[in-house]
Amino acid sequence: MRKIQNKLDERLNYIRSLILDMGGFVEKTIASACDLLLDKNPNPNIMHELKMREEEINTLQLRVSRVCFKILARESPVAGDLRLILAIVNANTDLERMGDLAFNIAMKVESIEKDPILDEIIHMYESMFAQVSKMVHSSLDAFVAEDERLSRKILIQDDNVDQIRDKVRKGLEDITLSHNRLIKPCIDLIIMAGELERIADHATNIAEEVIFLKTGDDIRHQDIPDQPEEEYKK
Amino acid sequence: MSDVLVKIRNLSASFSSVTVLKNINLEIPSRKVVAFIGPSGCGKSTFLRCLNRMHEEVPGADIQGQIFLEGQNIYEKHIDPVLVRRKVGMVFQKPNPFPGLSIFDNVAVGLKLMGVKKRVLYERVEDSLKQAALWGEVKNILKRQGTSLSGGQQQRLCIARALAINPSVVLMDEPTSALDPISTARIENLIRRLKEKVTVIIVTHNMQQASRISDKTAFLLSGELVEYEKTSKIFTNPSEVRTESYITGRFG
């Protein structure tokens, strides 16, 4: 049989590139939020730039979902193509949420009143940010390379982030008990830790989507049994 | 697990010296829809024609191997092909009602040949037309020519004709390729219902049709059975690269 140049391949490559653009913006926003927290960002227009970036992510999300919608309607993809489209549709939602969360974190960071008592905790955030950024970056690498092994590593990294979040939360709870004046920044920091952890969850989702794309196995919520074939036919 | 209705062992078929089916082995379950897909010339239609012993009618055609229908090898010497075709009905690509016969007689003709008594004939014809989802449209015009119906109705008439003699299997060779989407949808719904009573083996070039209506799908390529699996598996995660390439349109 001879190989046919497939228009669908071009379209799939195009939405893959849009997904990567979104991922790039998300990574930058996370990095900016971290710099703000550590007072490393001297750019006075940073919040404006972050807002523009967030809107750019929203625009890309719409473009991806519209192209996917048309491909589903007009090309009736099956097998690997169908799994790729489903993975892209899901990753698209994940990335948009990650963008929102990263922007929320940056906004909170900006309003947090710093205090030397919080320094040790903030130092823990630095490692949490580093872990989450690494997971987001790896999830995008895994997505592009359809790398199942890398995806499985990301699933394990998620547990590390959860552990740091728990430690951070415990430390902040202790500070609130002894320093009433720091209740507000502590609450903001606890919420931020939750949001960072959510970003890691979305990166994990993308890793799970890569495994589905590569193997056809849906590894989410493995305690729920597979739906019997007869149920589909109803 | 469903009962096996048709068991195919080492089936090879050829025209003159050209081999068109190469050592096919598979089992077709009872009361399911099984689709055969593959590029033109891959042997799908020949496969169907082996199942009701029509392949041997072509001069120079040869067949080897065994096909067991309900446990009986239909290629044993003492088996009458006409009796095989009573068990294995066939519907073709182009609707082919018998010209010159009424709607009623198109369905009744096989029953008359089988010696079905006149008093039950009407009942059997009505029942077959109902099974083929055509009764409501033709019950008041049964004396009209079968060929006066629309293409979709003619095809359902052919299905009714095939069902009238109570076959175990109905073979369909691209039954909707000459029909519009509405008539196609009617026939597809009909096929889904038919499997309550019979096994349907359908050859189709329409991937979506195979994925919509069949329980199992077989992919044939150059006379070889490449993959035979549950339809949901074939269209979401086939095991063979050649299957994936074909169904995603990357080879032709």
Chai-1 contact restraints between the chains, C-beta under 6 A:
chainA,res_idxA,chainB,res_idxB,connection_type,confidence,min_distance_angstrom,max_distance_angstrom,comment,restraint_id
A,M1,B,F251,contact,1.0,0.0,6.0,A-B,restraint_1
A,I4,B,R250,contact,1.0,0.0,6.0,A-B,restraint_2
A,I4,B,G252,contact,1.0,0.0,6.0,A-B,restraint_3
A,N6,B,R250,contact,1.0,0.0,6.0,A-B,restraint_4
A,S76,B,Q208,contact,1.0,0.0,6.0,A-B,restraint_5
A,V78,B,F235,contact,1.0,0.0,6.0,A-B,restraint_6
A,V78,B,I247,contact,1.0,0.0,6.0,A-B,restraint_7
A,A79,B,P238,contact,1.0,0.0,6.0,A-B,restraint_8
A,A79,B,E244,contact,1.0,0.0,6.0,A-B,restraint_9
A,A79,B,I247,contact,1.0,0.0,6.0,A-B,restraint_10
A,A79,B,T248,contact,1.0,0.0,6.0,A-B,restraint_11
A,G80,B,E244,contact,1.0,0.0,6.0,A-B,restraint_12
A,D81,B,T248,contact,1.0,0.0,6.0,A-B,restraint_13
A,G216,B,N237,contact,1.0,0.0,6.0,A-B,restraint_14
